[in-house]
């Protein structure tokens, strides 16, 4: 009954590619499109959790030999787990070579491109076919609000346009009718709340906030880097810090220790952190993106993490050592 979810419609065997760190929404979209999740090819990542472009090309060539039809690649500009940046320029060249649609998912990290100094990371973006980021994640806009850019709107219109008599108007040729650009027929006016945010802060105000968050993320990363009992687990190009408790000579299960640490921190109600797994390592994730976050909040967060480590012990003899703060 649900085989189409896995294997897709019978007939042409299409393939879509993304990294093994890509967001689950890609798999969901492929299922909705009727292609089947088994036709999502997940490409290995490097030590920084970014897609390996050479492995992408190998996968495409191998699929072509097996009579699959490669149709699209999704690159990540800031993966959800670690905010890794795929090699956009290299992927763009591969997509051009094999005539594949290239979409860039910049869900959270796309907001950083408001800063001129961050646009060096966007090398190759001009070659993509579509790009999306979510102002509700780091641009101070209430959920939900996504900004989607597409190079050729006709590709969307040819896919989604349906014009029954009751939808025809005398002004159809004069406007962009977004009902023909996607799945929804009707939609909320999400652009209005984004406009109010931009109007309130202005470009400079937004840039100041984003720049401050990036600086604070580096400060927190420095705390972790200089601690003998914690370690960074991924680069910190944006505002997400991936780290874990990992004291030397610790004999217990570090994944269990960090899961417990996250639980105890969040129980305090003073802060909230999330987790992921990177190379099967339980990873704590602290994101600095709230509108009014300041240095004192980052310092307080680090102090709280240390206090929880110091006071906590369990029947399994899981104990955390007190650490000196370097604030």
N, C-alpha and C positions, 0 to 999 in steps of 0.2 A: 504493500500500500504506500509506503514512504520511500521506496527505492530511488525515486527521482531525487530526493534530498542528497543521496550519496553518489549515485551514478549518473544523474542527469537524464534528459530526454534521449530517447533512442534516435540514432541518426548521426550527424556530424559530432565528432569528439573534440570539443574545444578545451583549451587549457588556459588558465590564468595563473600568474606567478607573483609571489611575494616572499618576503623573508620569513624565517621561522619565528621572528619576533614581531611580526605584523599583527595588527589588531584583529580580533575575532569578527569584527563587522565585515571583513572581506569575505570570509568563509560564508557568513550569513547572506551577503549580497549574491554570491555565486549560487547558493541554494535557491534564493528567490528567483534568480534569472533562469532557473531550470538547468543549469550546467552540471550541478552535482558537486558536493564538497570534495569528492575524490579527484576532481579535476582542478583543484587548487594545488599547485606545486609549490611547496615551501622550500626556499633556498637557504642553505647553511649561511651562518654569519661568522664574522671574524672575531678577534679577541675583544673588540669594542662593541660587539653585538650589531654590527652593520652588515647588510647583505654583501655577499661575495659576488662581484659582477662576473667573474670568470665562471663561477658555478652556475649562474643564471644562463649564460650563453650555452654552456654544456647541456643544461636541462632542456633548453629550447631545441637544440640540434638533436638530442636523443629522442624527444617527443616527435619531431618531424620524421625521424626514421621509423617510428612506430605508428605513423599515419595519424597522429594527433594534429590538431590545428591550433597553434599558439595564437591567442588573440589580444592579450593584455598583460601588462605588468603594473603592479602597485608598489611604488617606492614609499618609504617612510622618511619623513623629515621630523624626527623625534618619535621613536617608538614609544608605545604606552609603558612598557616595562622599565626601560632605562633611558629614554629619549635619545637613542642612537640615531645617527644620520646615515642613511643609505647613500652609496656613491651615485648621486643623481645624474651627473654628467655622463658617467660610463653607462648607466642604465638607459639614458636617453639615446646614446649612440647605438646601443644594442636594439632598442625598440625601432629606431629609424632603419637599421640594417634589415630587420625582419618584418617591418611594416606592422608593428604592434601598437596598440593604444597604450599610452603611458599616463597613469594617474598618480599624483603625489598626495599622500595623506599626511597633512601637517597639523593634525587635530589641535594639540596644545601648543606646540613649538612655533607654529606659523605666526603667532602674535609677535615673536621676537624680531620678525622681519620689519617691524615698524622702526627699528633702529638701523641707521645707515651702516654702523660698524658690524652688524650681524649679517648683512646681505652678502658678505663674502661666502657664507655658507650656502647660499642659494645658487651657486654656479651650476648651470645647466637647466635651471627652471624654465627658461624661455623656450625650451624644446619640448616641454611636456604638453599633453593634450588637455589635462584638467588638473585642478588643484583645489583642495578644501582645507579650511581650518575652522576651529570652533571658538568664536569670541566668548562663549559662555564658560570657557575653561581658563582663560588667562587674560581676558580683555574686559573683565568686570561687568559683563552683561548677564542678566538673569537667564537661566535655562529656559528653553533651548534656543540656540541661535548658531547656525553654521553658515559660513560664507563659501560659496562654491563658484569657481571660475572655470570656464570652458573655452577652449580656443575656437572650436567650430560648433556653434549652437545648432546648425543644421543636423548634426549627427544625433542630437537629442530630439529635435523636432521630428525627424524621420522615424525615430523609434517610438515616441510617445504620443504624437499628435492624432487625435480623433475629433472630428468636428460634426457632431449631430446637429440637426436643425435648431434645436432649442439652445445651443451655445453660440450660434452665429450672431454677430453684431455688425453694424456698419463701420466699426472702427478696428476690425481685426488686423488690417494691414498697417495700422499706425502705431501699434504698441508691441512690446514683448509680452506675449501671453504665456505666463509661466506655467499654466496648466499643461502646456505642450512640452515642457522641459523636464518633466519627471513623472513619478508615479501618481502623486496626489492631483486630484482635480481642484479641490479647494485648499487653501492654506491660510494660516494666521499671518498677520502683518508683523513678522519678526524683525524686519528692518527698522521699524520705528523705535524699538527699545535700544537697538544698537546706535541709531542716530542720536538718541538722547545721551548715551554714554560719550560718544565722540564730541557732541556739542558741549557737554559738561567739562570734560577734561581738556579738549583740544588735542591736537597732535603732540605738542610739546609736553602737555601734562601726562598723556599716555606714555610717551617715551621716558619721562622721568620715573614713572612707576615701574615700568619694565626694567629699566636700567638698574634701579635700586634692588629689585628682586634678584636680578642676575648677580649683583654684588653680594647680596646677603647669602645667596646659595654658595658662592665661593668661600665666604666666611665660615659657614657651617661645614663645608667640605674640609676646610683647614682644621677645624676642631677635630673632625674625625681622623684626618690624616696624621695629626700630631699626637693622637691618643695611642698609648701602647696596647689598649684592649679593644679598639674598634678598627675597622678597615673599610675603605671604599671598595665597591664592587663593580663600578662602571665609571667612565668619564662623566664629567658634569658640564656639558655644553650649555645647558639652560638652567632651569630653576628646580630641577628634581635631583635629589641626592640619594643614591642607592648605597646602602652601607649595612654592616652587621656588627654585632658583638662577637669578637674573636680573640680572646686573651691567649697569650702564649701558654703552652703546656696544659691547655684545657682538655680534660679527659672525657667530658660528656659529649652528647650529641648537640652540635652547634645549631642545627636546624630547630631542634626542640627548644633550645635556650632562647633563640631569637623569636620564635613564635610566642613563647611565654612572655618575653620582654615586651613585645608589641601589645599583647593582651593587657599586661599590667599598666603600661603607659596610657593606653586608651581608657582604662578603667578610671583613671584619675579625673577624667573630664577636663583636664587642663589643655590637652592637645590631642591631635588625632593623626596617626600615621597609618599607612597602608603597606601592603607587602606584595611581592611577586617572587618568582623563582628564576634565577639566572644560572644556567648550567647546573640545575637541580640544587642550587644553594638558596636557602630561605633568605630573602633580601628585604630589609626594611626600606621604605620609601618615604622621604620627607619632601613635601612640595611647598615652595615659598611662592605663593601667588595670590594670597588674599589682599584685598585692596589696601588695607591700612597696616599691613605688617611692617614692623620696624626692627632695628637691630636688637632692641631690648627683648622682643619676642623670640628672636632666634637664640639669644643668650639664655633666656628662660627655658626654652625647649631643651637645649643642651644640658642645662643644669638638672632639669627634671629627669631626663634620660639617665643621667649619672646617679641621681638620688634613688631611682627605682632599682638600678643595678646594685647599689650599695646595700639596700635594706632587704632585698628579696632572697629568700631561700625556700626550698621545697623538700618534701620527704625523699625525693630522689637525689638529694644532696646537690642539687643545682644551685650554685651560689654565685653571686656577682661581686667582683672586687671594686672597692672604691677607687676612683680615679681623680687625679689632680686636674682642675680646670685651667685652661689657658685662654682666658677671655680677654 
